[in-house]
Amino acid sequence: MPDKLGRSLSQWDSVELARQLVNDGIVQSISPQTVWRILSHHRLKPWRSHMWLSPKAPRDVEFYRRVGEIIDLYTRPLLPGEVVLCVDEKTNLQPRPRSMPTKPALPGNRPVLLEHEYKREGAINLFAAFDTRTGRVYAHTAPRKRQVEFIEFLEQLDRDIPASVTQIHLVMDNLKVHSGKQVQAWLVKHPRFVFHFTPVHCSWMNQVEQWFSILQRKRLRIVNFADKDQLAERVLAFVAEWNQHAHPFNWSTKSVAKVMAQPQGRIAA
């Protein structure tokens, strides 16, 4: 890395490498283009970077057991009376009302214009569950993210899902909000709910994350709502519109196998 050679650079590029080679007396002169061709020959691109994660939990027997359990839920034919829901929260959604109205696109290639200045009006949290077989989304908004609010969402699921469904599998991460004492007490009284926790640093296994990316792109890319109430109403309206044309995601054991075959340090964050 450049810092180890006394250079204050984040990464090398062809220009800086050419300069360093001359400063170190390795060559009298060399062009950045020549450096680039040498690096290209060796398939080296030091100007690129990629996030990775040194896992706290090893890929041990328990890791593979959990992954296998979730893959089975996603891919096997479900029994009558079974559903599989992926659950998570999208936190800190801010309304950010703008000081001037947002202007629509106009002919002549003028894009949508969004005022830069905005006010802060607090934030809300979105609790969501994605049905892996139909794509239907269940949603609930709340001012905070605690066990109390999570139980409110569970109660909503219990009301909305017909009694003919006798086993509701919930896939989620193992945070306290999902596994604390209050939630455990609720779970004892509602035996048709079964929790399945993803391994540490495996958010890529939770399908609701894919739906969150759609929500972000289609509804939250431009944030300009009068207040928290309007933001909550518009998010829930988006959910209702999605459910009119809901579709599941194409999940297969092959896609998981590719990730599982990567070196341990490449676990997705």
C-alpha positions as CSV (number, residue, x, y, z in Angstrom):
1,M,0.0,0.0,0.0
2,P,1.2,3.5,-0.7
3,D,1.5,4.6,2.9
4,K,4.1,1.9,3.6
5,L,6.3,3.6,1.0
6,G,5.8,7.0,2.7
7,R,3.2,8.2,0.1
8,S,0.0,9.8,1.3
9,L,-2.3,8.0,-1.2
10,S,-5.3,5.8,-0.7
11,Q,-4.5,3.7,-3.7
12,W,-2.0,3.5,-6.6
13,D,-2.9,4.5,-10.2
14,S,-0.7,4.4,-13.3
15,V,0.5,8.0,-13.0
16,E,1.5,7.7,-9.3
17,L,3.2,4.3,-9.9
18,A,5.2,5.8,-12.8
19,R,6.3,8.6,-10.6
20,Q,7.2,6.3,-7.7
21,L,9.4,4.1,-10.0
22,V,11.3,7.1,-11.2
23,N,11.7,8.5,-7.6
24,D,13.0,5.1,-6.4
25,G,15.6,5.0,-9.2
26,I,14.1,1.7,-10.6
27,V,13.8,3.4,-14.1
28,Q,15.0,6.7,-15.5
29,S,11.6,7.3,-17.1
30,I,8.4,5.4,-17.7
31,S,5.0,6.5,-19.0
32,P,1.8,5.9,-17.2
33,Q,0.6,4.0,-20.3
34,T,3.5,1.6,-20.0
35,V,2.8,1.0,-16.3
36,W,-0.9,0.4,-17.2
37,R,0.1,-2.2,-19.9
38,I,2.4,-4.0,-17.4
39,L,-0.3,-4.1,-14.8
40,S,-2.9,-5.3,-17.4
41,H,-0.6,-8.1,-18.4
42,H,-0.5,-9.3,-14.8
43,R,-4.2,-8.6,-14.3
44,L,-3.5,-6.1,-11.6
45,K,-5.9,-3.1,-10.9
46,P,-4.6,-1.4,-7.7
47,W,-6.9,1.5,-8.3
48,R,-10.0,-0.7,-7.6
49,S,-11.3,-1.5,-4.2
50,H,-13.9,-3.9,-2.8
51,M,-15.5,-4.1,0.6
52,W,-14.9,-7.4,2.5
53,L,-15.5,-8.7,6.0
54,S,-13.3,-10.6,8.3
55,P,-16.0,-12.8,9.9
56,K,-16.4,-12.9,13.7
57,A,-18.1,-16.3,13.4
58,P,-16.4,-19.0,11.4
59,R,-18.1,-21.0,8.7
60,D,-18.4,-24.0,11.0
61,V,-21.0,-26.8,11.3
62,E,-23.6,-24.4,12.9
63,F,-23.1,-21.9,10.0
64,Y,-23.8,-24.5,7.4
65,R,-26.7,-25.9,9.4
66,R,-28.4,-22.5,9.5
67,V,-27.7,-21.8,5.8
68,G,-29.0,-25.3,4.8
69,E,-32.2,-24.7,6.9
70,I,-33.0,-21.5,5.2
71,I,-32.2,-22.8,1.7
72,D,-34.6,-25.6,2.4
73,L,-37.3,-23.1,3.4
74,Y,-36.8,-21.2,0.2
75,T,-36.6,-24.0,-2.3
76,R,-38.7,-27.0,-1.1
77,P,-42.4,-27.4,-1.9
78,L,-44.4,-26.1,1.0
79,L,-47.0,-28.2,2.8
80,P,-50.6,-27.0,2.8
81,G,-50.9,-24.5,5.6
82,E,-47.3,-23.3,5.5
83,V,-45.9,-19.9,4.5
84,V,-42.3,-18.5,4.6
85,L,-41.9,-14.8,5.4
86,C,-38.6,-12.9,5.4
87,V,-38.7,-10.2,8.0
88,D,-36.5,-7.1,8.7
89,E,-36.7,-3.4,9.4
90,K,-35.7,-0.4,7.3
91,T,-34.8,2.2,9.9
92,N,-34.4,5.9,10.2
93,L,-36.7,6.9,7.3
94,Q,-36.8,10.7,7.3
95,P,-39.5,12.8,5.6
96,R,-37.1,15.7,4.8
97,P,-39.6,18.4,3.6
98,R,-38.0,20.7,1.1
99,S,-38.0,24.5,1.3
100,M,-39.3,24.6,-2.3
101,P,-41.6,22.2,-4.2
102,T,-40.1,19.5,-6.3
103,K,-40.4,20.2,-10.0
104,P,-41.3,17.5,-12.5
105,A,-39.3,16.7,-15.6
106,L,-39.9,18.8,-18.7
107,P,-39.3,18.5,-22.4
108,G,-35.8,19.5,-23.4
109,N,-34.1,16.9,-21.2
110,R,-34.8,18.8,-18.0
111,P,-34.7,16.3,-15.1
112,V,-36.8,16.3,-12.0
113,L,-35.5,19.2,-9.8
114,L,-35.2,18.6,-6.1
115,E,-34.5,21.5,-3.8
116,H,-31.3,21.0,-1.9
117,E,-32.4,22.6,1.4
118,Y,-34.7,20.6,3.7
119,K,-36.0,20.6,7.2
120,R,-35.6,17.7,9.7
121,E,-38.9,16.3,11.0
122,G,-37.8,13.2,12.8
123,A,-37.8,9.6,11.5
124,I,-39.9,6.5,11.3
125,N,-39.1,2.8,11.1
126,L,-40.6,0.3,8.6
127,F,-41.2,-3.3,9.7
128,A,-41.7,-5.6,6.6
129,A,-42.3,-9.2,5.8
130,F,-41.8,-10.6,2.3
131,D,-43.7,-13.8,1.3
132,T,-41.1,-15.9,-0.5
133,R,-43.7,-17.8,-2.6
134,T,-46.1,-14.9,-3.7
135,G,-44.0,-11.8,-3.2
136,R,-46.7,-10.2,-1.1
137,V,-45.4,-7.7,1.5
138,Y,-46.8,-7.1,5.0
139,A,-45.8,-3.7,6.5
140,H,-46.0,-1.7,9.6
141,T,-44.5,1.7,10.5
142,A,-43.5,2.8,14.0
143,P,-41.6,5.7,15.6
144,R,-39.1,3.3,17.3
145,K,-37.5,-0.1,16.8
146,R,-37.9,-2.1,20.0
147,Q,-39.4,-5.5,21.0
148,V,-42.7,-3.6,21.6
149,E,-43.0,-2.4,18.1
150,F,-41.8,-5.8,16.7
151,I,-44.6,-7.5,18.7
152,E,-47.1,-5.0,17.2
153,F,-46.0,-6.2,13.8
154,L,-46.3,-9.8,14.8
155,E,-49.8,-9.2,16.0
156,Q,-50.6,-7.6,12.7
157,L,-49.3,-10.7,10.8
158,D,-51.3,-12.9,13.1
159,R,-54.5,-10.9,12.2
160,D,-53.8,-10.7,8.5
161,I,-52.7,-14.2,7.8
162,P,-55.7,-16.6,7.6
163,A,-56.2,-19.2,10.4
164,S,-56.0,-21.9,7.7
165,V,-52.2,-21.2,7.7
166,T,-51.0,-23.3,10.6
167,Q,-47.3,-22.7,10.3
168,I,-45.7,-19.3,9.6
169,H,-41.9,-19.5,9.2
170,L,-40.2,-16.2,9.8
171,V,-36.6,-15.7,8.5
172,M,-34.7,-12.9,10.2
173,D,-31.5,-11.9,11.9
174,N,-30.8,-12.7,15.5
175,L,-31.0,-9.2,17.0
176,K,-32.4,-8.7,20.5
177,V,-35.5,-7.0,19.0
178,H,-36.3,-10.3,17.3
179,S,-35.3,-12.7,20.1
180,G,-35.7,-10.8,23.5
181,K,-37.7,-12.0,26.4
182,Q,-40.8,-10.1,25.5
183,V,-40.8,-11.7,22.0
184,Q,-40.1,-15.1,23.4
185,A,-43.1,-14.8,25.7
186,W,-45.3,-13.8,22.8
187,L,-44.0,-16.7,20.7
188,V,-45.0,-19.2,23.4
189,K,-48.6,-18.0,23.1
190,H,-48.6,-18.1,19.3
191,P,-47.3,-21.6,18.3
192,R,-48.0,-21.3,14.6
193,F,-45.1,-18.8,14.3
194,V,-41.6,-20.5,13.9
195,F,-38.5,-18.3,13.9
196,H,-35.4,-19.1,11.8
197,F,-32.3,-16.9,12.3
198,T,-29.7,-16.3,9.6
199,P,-26.0,-16.7,10.4
200,V,-24.0,-13.7,11.4
201,H,-23.3,-11.3,8.5
202,C,-25.6,-13.1,6.1
203,S,-28.1,-10.4,5.3
204,W,-27.8,-11.5,1.7
205,M,-29.9,-14.6,2.7
206,N,-32.9,-12.5,3.7
207,Q,-35.1,-11.9,0.7
208,V,-36.8,-8.8,2.1
209,E,-33.5,-7.0,1.6
210,Q,-34.0,-7.4,-2.1
211,W,-37.5,-5.8,-1.8
212,F,-36.0,-3.0,0.4
213,S,-33.7,-2.1,-2.6
214,I,-36.8,-1.8,-4.8
215,L,-38.5,0.4,-2.2
216,Q,-35.5,2.6,-2.0
217,R,-35.1,3.0,-5.8
218,K,-38.8,3.5,-6.6
219,R,-40.2,5.3,-3.6
220,L,-37.4,6.7,-1.5
221,R,-34.9,7.9,-4.1
222,I,-36.4,11.4,-3.8
223,V,-37.3,12.2,-0.2
224,N,-39.7,15.1,0.1
225,F,-42.6,14.5,2.4
226,A,-44.4,17.0,4.6
227,D,-44.0,15.1,7.8
228,K,-43.7,11.6,9.3
229,D,-47.4,10.9,8.8
230,Q,-47.3,11.5,5.1
231,L,-44.1,9.5,4.7
232,A,-45.7,6.5,6.5
233,E,-48.9,6.9,4.4
234,R,-46.9,7.0,1.1
235,V,-44.7,4.0,2.1
236,L,-47.8,1.9,2.9
237,A,-49.4,3.1,-0.3
238,F,-46.4,1.8,-2.2
239,V,-46.7,-1.5,-0.4
240,A,-50.4,-1.7,-1.5
241,E,-49.5,-1.0,-5.1
242,W,-46.7,-3.5,-5.0
243,N,-49.1,-6.2,-3.7
244,Q,-51.4,-5.7,-6.7
245,H,-48.6,-7.0,-9.0
246,A,-46.4,-8.8,-6.4
247,H,-44.0,-11.4,-7.6
248,P,-41.4,-13.7,-5.8
249,F,-37.7,-13.6,-6.4
250,N,-35.9,-16.3,-8.3
251,W,-34.0,-18.1,-5.5
252,S,-32.2,-21.3,-6.2
253,T,-29.6,-23.5,-4.5
254,K,-27.2,-22.7,-7.3
255,S,-27.1,-19.0,-6.3
256,V,-26.3,-19.9,-2.7
257,A,-23.7,-22.5,-3.7
258,K,-21.7,-19.8,-5.5
259,V,-21.6,-17.7,-2.4
260,M,-20.8,-20.6,-0.2
261,A,-17.9,-21.6,-2.4
262,Q,-16.1,-18.2,-1.9
263,P,-13.2,-17.8,0.5
264,Q,-14.1,-17.2,4.1
265,G,-13.2,-13.6,4.0
266,R,-15.6,-12.8,1.2
267,I,-18.8,-13.3,3.2
268,A,-21.2,-10.7,2.2
269,A,-21.7,-8.0,4.8
